[in-house]
Amino acid sequence: MIDPATGEWPCGHRHLVADLEKKVEDFSADIAALKARAEAAEKKVADSEAQQAKLNQDLTAVRQEVQTKNDQISSLTNDVKNKDQQLQAKDQQLQAKDQQIATKDQCIAELEKQLAVFREKEQSKEDELAAERDKIGALERQRTASIVDIERLSSRLLEVDDDKRRKLQEEAISLKSQLHPRLGIEFFDKGGKGAVISKVMPGSSADLSGILVNDVVTKVSGSPIADKVAFKNELVKYPIMTTAVFEIQRNGKPVTINVEIGSTGFSCDQTRAIFRVAGGDVTDTDLQRKPW
């Protein structure tokens, strides 16, 4: 203990006190170092917490960006799915159209085959018709020659003897028996708007009356003509040497023509000549009944 009189430790205790004081100083230094280390640690902790907060903020921002990208990817995926569905629908439509085209191509091919067969038949018929026309032309030339002879000889009929006159009359009577009403034309339909003249025989009654190729007959003596059937049905009403009034369209303009019905291979004048030689009148009942 401290000596009250001197206020000092006893000599034996001084060393202990000095040691204790030194230890206290060492402990104080250690405590100060520990405090400094603690403060440094606290600072590191604070810095770590700030860094952690910053990292958390960055992580949150990244997560948000990732979510945004995921939403965009999801939207793009949906768009791709929709586009795929639209493309599939388009493909189905194209397949259906391809099928329709294939079906139409088959129909066209079949029609072309039928058309080829029809053209072959038509060509065969045209060949047959050409042959018949050649025959008719030959007959017409023969008859024309006969008529020329009859017209030439009819004026001299009174000058020949009875035998020659009788032979000429017999020939004329034979020709007369072969007469049938004819205009000397060919025609076809005009889509319900009349009959179109496609051919006019030279020297025929139609030719001599002024009928032209491409004339469109719309009426015969007031009766409307819708097509070639109506035209033919109307013509059969007219016997040889009668007159029908044709109303036609020529180059878009209306024309009216009086047509005298001739006979097969002969004009009206030639028919009259035959009757002059054969005897009888052009209004004979037999002549009136001659079919077309």
C-alpha positions in Angstrom: 0.0 0.0 0.0 1.0 3.7 -0.3 2.9 5.1 2.6 0.8 7.9 4.0 3.7 9.9 5.2 5.6 9.9 1.9 2.7 9.2 -0.4 4.7 6.6 -2.2 4.6 2.9 -2.7 6.8 0.9 -0.6 10.1 0.1 -2.2 9.1 -3.5 -2.9 5.9 -2.6 -4.5 7.3 0.1 -6.9 8.5 -2.5 -9.3 5.1 -4.1 -9.3 3.4 -0.8 -9.8 5.8 0.1 -12.6 5.1 -3.3 -14.2 1.4 -2.8 -13.8 1.6 0.7 -15.3 3.6 -0.6 -18.2 1.1 -3.4 -18.7 -1.7 -0.8 -18.5 0.0 1.3 -21.2 0.5 -1.8 -23.3 -3.1 -2.7 -22.8 -4.2 0.8 -23.7 -2.0 0.6 -26.9 -3.6 -2.8 -27.7 -7.0 -1.4 -27.1 -6.3 1.6 -29.3 -5.0 -0.7 -32.0 -8.1 -2.9 -31.6 -10.3 0.2 -31.8 -8.5 1.3 -34.9 -8.9 -2.2 -36.3 -12.5 -2.2 -35.3 -13.1 1.2 -36.9 -11.3 -0.1 -40.1 -13.5 -3.2 -40.0 -16.6 -1.1 -39.5 -15.5 1.0 -42.4 -15.0 -2.1 -44.5 -18.4 -3.4 -43.4 -20.0 -0.1 -44.3 -18.2 -0.1 -47.7 -19.3 -3.7 -48.2 -22.9 -2.8 -47.4 -22.7 0.1 -49.8 -21.2 -2.2 -52.4 -23.9 -4.8 -51.7 -26.6 -2.2 -52.0 -25.1 -1.0 -55.3 -24.8 -4.6 -56.4 -28.4 -5.2 -55.4 -29.5 -2.2 -57.4 -27.5 -3.3 -60.4 -29.0 -6.8 -60.0 -32.5 -5.5 -59.8 -31.9 -3.4 -62.9 -30.5 -6.4 -64.7 -33.4 -8.5 -63.6 -35.8 -5.9 -64.9 -33.9 -5.7 -68.2 -33.9 -9.5 -68.4 -37.7 -9.5 -67.7 -38.2 -6.9 -70.4 -36.1 -8.9 -72.8 -38.1 -12.0 -71.9 -41.4 -10.1 -72.5 -40.0 -9.0 -75.9 -38.9 -12.5 -76.7 -42.4 -13.8 -75.7 -44.1 -11.2 -77.9 -41.8 -12.1 -80.8 -42.5 -15.8 -80.2 -46.2 -15.0 -80.4 -45.7 -13.0 -83.6 -43.7 -15.8 -85.1 -46.5 -18.3 -84.2 -49.1 -16.0 -85.7 -47.0 -15.6 -88.8 -46.5 -19.3 -89.0 -50.3 -19.8 -88.7 -50.9 -17.2 -91.4 -48.3 -18.9 -93.7 -49.9 -22.2 -93.1 -53.2 -20.8 -94.0 -51.7 -19.2 -97.2 -50.0 -22.5 -98.0 -53.4 -24.3 -97.7 -55.0 -21.6 -99.9 -52.2 -22.0 -102.5 -52.6 -25.8 -102.4 -56.3 -25.4 -102.9 -55.7 -23.0 -105.8 -53.0 -25.4 -107.2 -55.6 -28.2 -107.0 -58.2 -26.0 -108.8 -55.6 -25.1 -111.5 -54.7 -28.7 -111.9 -58.4 -29.6 -112.3 -58.9 -26.8 -114.8 -55.8 -27.9 -116.7 -57.3 -31.4 -116.9 -60.6 -29.9 -118.1 -58.7 -27.8 -120.6 -56.7 -30.8 -121.8 -59.9 -32.8 -122.2 -61.6 -29.9 -124.0 -58.6 -29.6 -126.3 -58.8 -33.3 -127.1 -62.5 -32.9 -127.8 -61.8 -29.8 -129.9 -59.1 -31.7 -131.8 -61.6 -34.5 -132.5 -64.3 -31.9 -133.4 -61.9 -30.1 -135.8 -61.0 -33.4 -137.4 -64.7 -34.1 -137.9 -65.3 -30.5 -139.1 -62.4 -30.8 -141.5 -63.8 -34.1 -142.8 -67.2 -32.5 -143.2 -65.7 -29.5 -144.9 -63.9 -31.8 -147.3 -67.1 -33.6 -148.0 -68.9 -30.3 -148.4 -66.3 -29.1 -150.8 -66.7 -32.2 -152.8 -70.5 -31.8 -152.8 -70.0 -28.1 -153.9 -67.7 -29.2 -156.7 -70.4 -31.6 -157.8 -73.1 -28.9 -157.5 -70.9 -26.5 -159.4 -70.5 -29.1 -162.2 -74.2 -29.6 -162.2 -74.8 -25.9 -162.2 -72.4 -25.4 -165.1 -74.2 -28.2 -167.0 -77.6 -26.7 -166.2 -76.4 -23.2 -167.1 -75.1 -24.5 -170.4 -78.5 -26.1 -171.0 -80.3 -23.0 -170.1 -78.1 -20.9 -172.4 -78.9 -23.3 -175.1 -82.6 -23.2 -174.3 -82.7 -19.4 -174.1 -80.8 -19.2 -177.4 -83.0 -21.7 -179.0 -86.3 -20.6 -177.5 -86.3 -17.5 -179.7 -85.8 -19.8 -182.7 -88.4 -22.4 -181.5 -91.0 -21.2 -184.0 -88.4 -21.6 -186.8 -87.7 -25.3 -186.2 -89.7 -28.3 -187.2 -92.1 -30.0 -184.9 -89.6 -32.8 -184.0 -86.9 -30.4 -182.8 -89.5 -28.3 -181.0 -90.8 -31.3 -179.2 -87.2 -32.4 -178.1 -86.5 -28.9 -176.8 -89.8 -28.9 -174.9 -89.0 -32.3 -173.5 -85.6 -31.1 -172.2 -87.2 -28.0 -170.7 -89.9 -30.1 -169.1 -87.2 -32.3 -167.6 -85.4 -29.3 -166.2 -88.7 -27.9 -164.9 -89.3 -31.1 -163.0 -86.0 -30.7 -161.2 -86.6 -27.1 -160.1 -86.8 -26.3 -156.3 -86.9 -23.0 -154.6 -83.4 -21.7 -153.9 -81.8 -18.3 -153.0 -78.2 -19.4 -153.5 -77.0 -18.4 -150.1 -75.4 -19.8 -147.0 -75.8 -18.4 -143.5 -75.2 -18.8 -139.8 -76.4 -17.5 -136.4 -75.6 -14.1 -134.9 -76.2 -14.8 -131.2 -80.0 -14.4 -131.3 -79.8 -11.2 -133.4 -80.4 -12.5 -136.9 -78.8 -14.7 -139.6 -75.5 -13.7 -141.1 -75.0 -14.3 -144.9 -71.7 -16.2 -145.2 -71.8 -17.0 -149.0 -73.7 -15.7 -152.1 -73.7 -17.9 -155.2 -72.7 -15.9 -158.3 -75.7 -15.4 -160.6 -78.2 -16.7 -158.0 -81.4 -14.8 -157.2 -79.9 -13.6 -154.0 -76.9 -12.2 -155.9 -79.1 -10.6 -158.6 -81.3 -9.1 -155.8 -78.3 -7.4 -154.2 -77.7 -9.6 -151.1 -74.0 -9.4 -149.9 -71.8 -11.5 -147.7 -71.9 -10.3 -144.0 -75.4 -8.9 -144.4 -77.4 -9.7 -141.3 -81.1 -10.6 -142.0 -83.3 -9.4 -139.1 -86.7 -9.7 -140.7 -88.4 -11.4 -143.7 -91.6 -9.7 -144.9 -92.1 -8.4 -141.3 -91.4 -11.6 -139.5 -88.5 -11.3 -137.0 -85.5 -13.5 -137.6 -83.6 -14.5 -134.4 -81.3 -17.2 -135.8 -80.6 -19.4 -138.8 -83.4 -21.9 -137.9 -86.0 -19.1 -137.9 -84.6 -17.8 -141.2 -84.9 -21.2 -142.8 -88.4 -21.8 -141.4 -89.4 -18.5 -142.9 -87.8 -19.1 -146.3 -89.7 -22.4 -146.8 -92.9 -20.4 -146.9 -91.9 -18.9 -150.3 -92.2 -21.0 -153.5 -90.4 -20.3 -156.8 -90.9 -16.9 -158.4 -92.4 -15.3 -155.3 -90.9 -12.2 -153.6 -89.8 -11.8 -150.0 -88.9 -8.5 -148.4 -85.6 -8.8 -146.5 -84.8 -6.3 -143.8 -81.0 -6.5 -143.1 -78.2 -4.7 -141.3 -75.3 -3.8 -143.6 -72.3 -2.2 -141.9 -74.5 -1.1 -139.1 -77.1 0.5 -141.3 -80.7 -0.8 -142.1 -81.3 -1.9 -145.7 -84.5 -3.3 -147.2 -84.3 -5.5 -150.3 -87.0 -7.3 -152.3 -85.7 -10.8 -153.1 -87.3 -12.9 -155.8 -87.1 -16.6 -155.0 -85.2 -18.5 -157.8 -84.8 -22.2 -158.3 -82.0 -24.7 -157.8 -79.0 -23.7 -159.9 -81.0 -21.0 -161.8 -81.8 -17.4 -161.6 -85.4 -16.1 -161.9 -84.8 -15.1 -165.5 -83.5 -18.5 -166.3 -86.5 -20.1 -164.6 -88.8 -18.0 -166.7 -86.9 -19.1 -169.8 -87.4 -22.8 -168.9 -91.1 -22.2 -168.5 -91.4 -20.4 -171.8 -89.9 -23.4 -173.6 -91.6 -26.1 -171.5 -95.0 -24.4 -171.6 -97.2 -23.6 -168.6 -97.2 -20.7 -166.2 -94.7 -20.0 -163.4 -97.6 -20.1 -160.9 -98.4 -23.8 -161.8 -99.7 -25.7 -158.8 -96.8 -28.2 -159.0 -94.3 -25.5 -159.0 -95.9 -23.8 -156.0 -95.6 -27.1 -154.0 -91.9 -27.6 -154.8 -90.0 -28.1 -151.4 -86.9 -26.2 -150.5 
